[in-house]
Amino acid sequence: MTNTQIPAVRPEQPTVPPAPAPRSPARDRGSRLLATLFLAPTIVGIVVFTVVPIIGSVVLSLFHWNVIDEPSFAGAANYREVFTDSTVLVSFRNTLVFMVFAVALQLAVALVLALAVNGRMPVWLRSVFRSAFFFPLVLSAASISVVMKYLFNQDFGVVNWMLGLVGIAPVPWLTSENAAMATVILVYVWQQFGFSFLLFVGGLNNIPKEVHEAASLDGATGLRKHLNVTLPLLSPTLLVASVVGIINALQVFEQPYVLTNGGPGDATRTVVMVIYESAFEQLRFGEASAVGVLLFVLIMAVTALQFRLSRRFVHYQ
């Protein structure tokens, strides 16, 4: 009998990937040049259409200029006039009141509808609701305001006609101080809530289902689950929606201009309306620029405050 020798099995040696070839300086310069070319249009656009107008507004706010005559240096006189002009002060008050109520209502409506659409319903119906709620946002604010002005007309508007069917007297939607501001807020929210709605829908879809299942096992249901689980996990999306909503609300113009033209009196006159009237109706470009600079500072201050508060109230997964 012959002994058969079994050859020893050698363990396979791990394959070592080849070292990457060193990048040449010319290739690095080419990559940087290509990246610069891609970024150049955006950078140029920001500089030309954002940075330069901001600097120009700050400089122009220090001059008196009516387009016809040569500008004359005024120093801080335009800012002193702004702080003593009752119309400007009322416009800032109206804008802040509008911002608070419009943004709060916009976020509340968008969140409730997003929770409803995110519930159990057919996929096709969910798509229909998403499209319907977002559709007003793609329309012109001026055209929507023209239609709404007829709907809320006190004498022949559809809204008062429908209220009359149930025995309610006609409401002066656009001619009463309190009702006019409420009407402007409703029209603005109807058009703008679609953006926040889509943000909330995306944020809700990013919340892991396991979290809700664990909360259900712990006994959390309904409103309690949304307050203790959904809202904390949705807080980053809520921050983005609130920042964008406040910035847009502080710059509102079309709705009050078309619906009420700032009236009755100055009840719905906003800061941007004052800027428009000072610059293009009264040809006081220096004073208008001063109001614009103050509005810019206000927007930056409110935004900074929001991000400051977000450190305490925003929770990231």
Wavefront OBJ file of the C-alpha trace (Angstrom):
o trace
v 0.000 0.000 0.000
v 1.379 3.322 -0.991
v 0.983 6.369 1.146
v -0.653 9.222 -0.715
v 0.694 12.548 0.383
v -1.878 15.291 0.557
v -0.365 18.595 -0.400
v -0.574 21.270 2.245
v -3.169 23.951 1.610
v -1.722 27.393 1.888
v -4.006 30.136 3.135
v -4.854 32.654 0.512
v -3.021 35.869 0.877
v -5.261 38.931 1.114
v -5.292 40.946 -2.016
v -3.811 44.356 -1.426
v -5.326 46.999 -3.681
v -2.801 48.959 -5.604
v -1.926 52.326 -4.208
v -3.654 55.178 -6.035
v -1.497 57.041 -8.437
v -0.394 60.409 -7.095
v -2.402 63.297 -8.490
v -0.388 65.622 -10.596
v -0.427 69.355 -9.862
v -1.833 69.988 -13.336
v -4.779 67.661 -12.647
v -5.508 69.409 -9.336
v -5.491 72.790 -11.042
v -7.848 71.464 -13.697
v -10.298 70.171 -11.067
v -10.257 73.493 -9.221
v -10.767 75.383 -12.474
v -13.701 73.157 -13.440
v -15.312 73.623 -9.999
v -14.825 77.389 -10.283
v -16.489 77.450 -13.704
v -19.521 75.583 -12.342
v -19.812 77.912 -9.331
v -19.136 81.127 -11.244
v -22.707 81.739 -12.555
v -24.190 81.341 -9.069
v -21.535 83.513 -7.435
v -21.883 86.223 -10.080
v -25.674 86.149 -9.728
v -25.498 86.508 -5.940
v -23.009 89.373 -6.188
v -24.849 91.248 -8.952
v -28.438 90.749 -7.783
v -28.010 90.553 -3.988
v -24.757 91.996 -2.641
v -24.543 95.015 -4.955
v -28.199 96.088 -4.421
v -27.791 95.792 -0.634
v -24.663 97.956 -0.676
v -26.344 100.380 -3.082
v -29.396 100.683 -0.813
v -27.223 101.411 2.223
v -25.324 104.103 0.329
v -28.480 105.591 -1.197
v -30.125 105.777 2.240
v -27.573 108.469 3.136
v -28.651 110.767 0.289
v -31.673 112.761 -0.841
v -32.448 111.813 -4.448
v -35.536 112.215 -6.622
v -34.024 110.851 -9.867
v -34.355 114.248 -11.550
v -31.861 116.305 -9.527
v -28.380 115.385 -8.419
v -28.270 113.382 -5.155
v -27.373 115.423 -2.094
v -25.756 113.980 1.002
v -28.171 113.743 3.930
v -26.288 111.604 6.439
v -28.614 110.148 9.040
v -31.440 112.586 8.241
v -33.386 109.924 6.319
v -33.267 107.577 9.310
v -34.389 110.348 11.682
v -37.311 111.063 9.376
v -38.244 107.380 9.311
v -38.425 107.200 13.103
v -40.604 110.310 13.254
v -42.959 109.381 10.389
v -46.166 107.961 11.840
v -47.042 106.180 8.573
v -43.750 104.278 8.575
v -44.105 103.324 12.231
v -47.670 102.096 11.655
v -46.480 100.071 8.666
v -43.863 98.322 10.811
v -46.499 97.568 13.443
v -48.897 96.220 10.805
v -46.158 94.085 9.268
v -45.230 92.543 12.621
v -48.883 91.820 13.449
v -49.368 90.317 10.004
v -46.230 88.196 10.405
v -47.282 86.723 13.747
v -50.814 85.722 12.754
v -50.094 84.759 9.147
v -47.110 82.543 9.923
v -48.811 80.895 12.907
v -51.949 80.139 10.879
v -49.929 79.019 7.866
v -47.857 76.536 9.868
v -50.887 75.232 11.779
v -52.962 74.641 8.642
v -50.040 73.078 6.782
v -49.184 70.752 9.678
v -52.765 69.570 10.196
v -53.243 68.883 6.492
v -49.867 67.128 6.252
v -50.806 64.833 9.140
v -54.150 64.109 7.492
v -52.652 63.385 4.078
v -49.922 61.262 5.640
v -52.552 59.025 7.216
v -54.159 55.966 5.747
v -55.517 56.724 2.289
v -54.965 55.468 -1.275
v -51.758 56.616 -2.949
v -53.626 58.265 -5.830
v -55.793 60.274 -3.437
v -52.711 61.400 -1.506
v -51.180 62.647 -4.782
v -54.367 64.538 -5.621
v -54.337 66.333 -2.268
v -50.652 67.202 -2.556
v -51.160 68.740 -5.990
v -54.312 70.597 -4.946
v -52.738 72.125 -1.831
v -49.573 73.172 -3.676
v -51.352 74.587 -6.738
v -52.146 78.090 -5.308
v -48.435 78.658 -4.691
v -47.598 78.546 -8.413
v -50.193 81.205 -9.238
v -49.511 84.923 -9.282
v -50.239 86.607 -5.960
v -51.626 89.639 -7.779
v -54.074 87.588 -9.874
v -55.268 85.666 -6.812
v -55.756 88.929 -4.928
v -57.855 90.370 -7.770
v -60.160 87.336 -7.661
v -60.350 87.426 -3.870
v -61.198 91.127 -3.955
v -64.391 90.291 -5.855
v -65.185 87.293 -3.658
v -64.936 89.382 -0.458
v -66.714 92.445 -1.829
v -69.287 93.654 0.687
v -72.039 94.399 -1.857
v -71.829 91.669 -4.502
v -69.178 89.245 -3.235
v -69.810 85.516 -3.212
v -68.738 85.191 0.429
v -71.367 87.613 1.718
v -73.983 86.075 -0.605
v -73.335 82.655 0.954
v -73.492 84.151 4.454
v -76.800 85.758 3.558
v -78.255 82.335 2.766
v -77.935 81.453 6.458
v -79.182 84.825 7.698
v -75.840 86.544 8.419
v -75.617 90.244 7.559
v -73.000 91.374 5.001
v -69.520 91.674 6.503
v -67.277 94.624 5.478
v -64.337 92.362 4.743
v -62.216 95.007 3.001
v -63.547 98.246 4.478
v -63.309 97.571 8.218
v -59.949 97.946 9.953
v -60.039 94.636 11.834
v -61.767 92.669 9.073
v -59.424 94.016 6.388
v -56.292 92.746 8.113
v -57.957 89.379 8.792
v -58.984 89.105 5.128
v -55.473 89.889 3.913
v -54.079 87.241 6.271
v -56.577 84.627 5.061
v -55.795 85.299 1.396
v -52.057 85.200 2.052
v -52.252 81.941 4.027
v -54.461 80.304 1.384
v -51.776 80.900 -1.221
v -48.653 80.270 0.845
v -49.419 77.247 3.029
v -48.661 74.800 0.188
v -44.912 75.288 0.609
v -44.978 74.489 4.322
v -47.363 71.615 3.603
v -44.859 69.929 1.272
v -42.053 70.457 3.785
v -44.092 68.803 6.528
v -45.083 65.900 4.278
v -41.417 65.251 3.523
v -40.484 65.565 7.185
v -43.216 63.142 8.267
v -42.071 60.589 5.710
v -38.545 60.752 7.151
v -39.698 59.828 10.666
v -39.008 56.096 11.217
v -42.162 54.028 11.585
v -40.514 52.102 14.421
v -40.652 55.230 16.584
v -44.427 55.516 16.234
v -44.829 51.786 16.806
v -42.790 52.005 20.006
v -44.855 54.973 21.160
v -48.050 53.028 20.491
v -46.749 50.117 22.553
v -46.095 52.560 25.401
v -49.707 53.690 25.255
v -49.318 56.961 23.336
v -52.232 57.593 20.981
v -53.706 60.447 18.985
v -52.790 63.958 20.072
v -50.406 62.744 22.760
v -48.352 60.818 20.207
v -48.122 63.848 17.917
v -47.106 66.196 20.746
v -44.516 63.911 22.343
v -43.158 62.079 19.299
v -44.061 63.660 15.973
v -43.419 67.329 16.770
v -39.970 66.828 18.387
v -38.817 64.731 15.432
v -40.364 67.239 13.018
v -38.750 70.258 14.707
v -35.930 70.693 12.103
v -38.534 70.880 9.333
v -40.630 73.225 11.460
v -37.608 75.495 11.872
v -37.054 75.716 8.108
v -40.742 76.356 7.441
v -40.923 79.070 10.100
v -37.760 80.835 8.908
v -38.937 80.923 5.296
v -42.467 81.859 6.351
v -41.353 84.785 8.513
v -38.990 86.150 5.856
v -41.763 86.039 3.246
v -44.371 87.513 5.604
v -42.153 90.484 6.488
v -41.928 91.276 2.756
v -45.648 90.982 1.980
v -46.820 93.414 -0.689
v -49.173 92.077 -3.365
v -52.085 90.978 -1.173
v -52.573 94.206 0.836
v -51.777 96.396 -2.188
v -54.380 94.780 -4.445
v -57.040 93.957 -1.832
v -57.131 97.163 0.211
v -54.358 99.457 -1.104
v -53.222 99.760 2.502
v -56.625 100.832 3.803
v -58.909 101.547 5.340
v -56.667 104.394 6.441
v -53.338 102.721 7.178
v -54.805 99.564 8.714
v -53.171 97.188 6.214
v -50.252 99.285 4.995
v -47.035 97.258 5.167
v -43.371 98.214 5.100
v -42.832 97.149 1.492
v -45.860 99.216 0.472
v -44.267 102.253 2.140
v -41.021 101.573 0.281
v -42.899 101.351 -3.034
v -44.915 104.515 -2.403
v -41.896 106.532 -1.223
v -39.710 105.478 -4.135
v -41.996 105.223 -7.164
v -44.884 107.527 -6.277
v -43.173 110.271 -4.271
v -39.673 109.899 -5.823
v -38.024 109.883 -2.374
v -35.482 107.180 -3.063
v -33.265 108.066 -0.112
v -36.064 107.703 2.415
v -37.297 104.527 0.728
v -33.794 103.050 0.922
v -33.594 103.892 4.623
v -36.859 102.024 5.261
v -35.529 99.111 3.213
v -32.321 98.968 5.244
v -34.311 98.915 8.489
v -36.501 96.112 7.130
v -33.374 94.161 6.185
v -32.002 94.595 9.705
v -35.333 93.470 11.166
v -35.369 90.325 9.007
v -31.796 89.475 9.970
v -32.532 90.038 13.671
v -35.654 87.857 13.659
v -33.854 85.110 11.734
v -30.904 85.196 14.132
v -33.322 84.959 17.065
v -34.981 81.927 15.491
v -31.679 80.091 15.092
v -30.731 81.056 18.626
v -33.935 79.562 20.000
v -33.523 76.497 17.785
v -30.640 75.320 19.969
v -33.155 74.627 22.724
v -36.265 73.565 20.826
v -34.959 71.768 17.728
v -34.064 68.098 18.115
v -32.051 66.290 15.463
v -32.185 62.528 15.125
l 1 2 3 4 5 6 7 8 9 10 11 12 13 14 15 16 17 18 19 20 21 22 23 24 25 26 27 28 29 30 31 32 33 34 35 36 37 38 39 40 41 42 43 44 45 46 47 48 49 50 51 52 53 54 55 56 57 58 59 60 61 62 63 64 65 66 67 68 69 70 71 72 73 74 75 76 77 78 79 80 81 82 83 84 85 86 87 88 89 90 91 92 93 94 95 96 97 98 99 100 101 102 103 104 105 106 107 108 109 110 111 112 113 114 115 116 117 118 119 120 121 122 123 124 125 126 127 128 129 130 131 132 133 134 135 136 137 138 139 140 141 142 143 144 145 146 147 148 149 150 151 152 153 154 155 156 157 158 159 160 161 162 163 164 165 166 167 168 169 170 171 172 173 174 175 176 177 178 179 180 181 182 183 184 185 186 187 188 189 190 191 192 193 194 195 196 197 198 199 200 201 202 203 204 205 206 207 208 209 210 211 212 213 214 215 216 217 218 219 220 221 222 223 224 225 226 227 228 229 230 231 232 233 234 235 236 237 238 239 240 241 242 243 244 245 246 247 248 249 250 251 252 253 254 255 256 257 258 259 260 261 262 263 264 265 266 267 268 269 270 271 272 273 274 275 276 277 278 279 280 281 282 283 284 285 286 287 288 289 290 291 292 293 294 295 296 297 298 299 300 301 302 303 304 305 306 307 308 309 310 311 312 313 314 315 316 317
